[in-house]
Amino acid sequence: MKKIYDWFNERLQLEDLVHFLGKKYVPIHSHSVWYYFGGISVFLFIIQVSTGILLLLYYKAGEDQAFESILFIMSKVQFGWLIRSIHSWAANLFVLSAVIHMFSVYFEKAYRKPREMTWVTGMLMLFLLLGFGFSGYLLPWNELAFFATKVGTDIMGVIPVVGKPIMVLLRGGEEVTGATLTRFFGFHVAVLPGIFTVLISLHLIFVQRQGMSETEEFSNTPENEKGKMPFFPNFLLRDLLLWLLVLNILAILAVFFPWELGHKADAFASAPAGIRPEWYFMFMFQSLKLIPAKILFIDGELLGILSFGLAFALWLFVPFWDRKTAQGHRNRFLNYLGIFVIAFILLMTIYGWLS
């Protein structure tokens, strides 16, 4: 092993990397558990890329081929059903892990100077992750995905001035057709992964350069009393152990709750009863349903969409408008705001599933 290491070290100067990793430490405090969700998200991204490439070997994008190719993968390709199920479940766990990571960073105020751009790149990746979910949902070309895409793009078209062009851009025309499927396929396997790869590279570089964020309590602790753990190998080995645990959970879900395919989409059929979006879109979908058709002279759906757009923009730029006061009043307000957002998402999601 030493000879192999020396061979690579002579050519790649690995000692510099080992020295850099050896100097990195992870703070140990009561909230250290939240550090692991960033690594879990990276692991699930790796799973998504790996299983996506395997599915791509057999998948055919086209109105007459997409559903049949997925059926072929699930019934004829060895372990094809398992790979598709892992890909689908990993996508949902990826969103869940990223959302938990985002809220943990928010409540720990880890977005503050000098980590503003780390937060912005992370939030942009979360938005892209929702784009992955929306575009990938249509690819099996089943009836639920077809009508959910129709409803989702219709909502986009409500936005004044830019809404209609965006809807046509997404659909590849006025209606959801085979051109929409081809376009979503391109977004899902080329456009979004390319942008996401750039963002995740920047995000990881920022994290490595700036180190793990510290809580205010930890920062105010005397240096000789601070608990620290070396990133390499201590924290990394714990991270890998957690990855193994997530992989086991993913395998159990994929094997015992395989992802269903449903029926092939038919543009001339009526929408199936109980059509609903994925769980991570449910709170927005249900909120728009509850808004009255007209509020004063403004269309209710339009007002809801604009409100969500403004809320997402404010959340994206929270490091730039969060200003801590000497009394900490703004700090408490942001904590209450975060609790309200979590409660709103949970309640609207549960209400949407039960209604």
HELIX and SHEET records of a PDB file:
HELIX    1   1 LYS A    2  LEU A   12  1                                  11    
HELIX    2   2 LEU A   14  LYS A   23  1                                  10    
HELIX    3   3 SER A   32  TYR A   35  5                                   4    
HELIX    4   4 TYR A   36  LEU A   56  1                                  21    
HELIX    5   5 ALA A   66  SER A   75  1                                  10    
HELIX    6   6 GLY A   80  PHE A  107  1                                  28    
HELIX    7   7 GLU A  116  LEU A  138  1                                  23    
HELIX    8   8 GLU A  143  MET A  156  1                                  14    
HELIX    9   9 GLY A  163  ARG A  171  1                                   9    
HELIX   10  10 GLY A  178  GLY A  186  1                                   9    
HELIX   11  11 PHE A  187  VAL A  191  3                                   5    
HELIX   12  12 LEU A  192  GLN A  210  1                                  19    
HELIX   13  13 GLU A  216  SER A  219  1                                   4    
HELIX   14  14 GLU A  223  GLU A  225  5                                   3    
HELIX   15  15 PHE A  231  PHE A  235  3                                   5    
HELIX   16  16 LEU A  236  PHE A  256  1                                  21    
HELIX   17  17 TRP A  279  LEU A  290  1                                  12    
HELIX   18  18 GLY A  300  LEU A  316  1                                  17    
HELIX   19  19 VAL A  318  TRP A  321  1                                   4    
HELIX   20  20 HIS A  329  LEU A  354  1                                  26    
SHEET    1   A 2 TYR A  25  ILE A  28  0                                        
SHEET    2   A 2 GLY A 227  PRO A 230 -1                                        
SHEET    1   B 2 LYS A 294  ILE A 295  0                                        
SHEET    2   B 2 ILE A 298  ASP A 299 -1                                        
END                                                                             
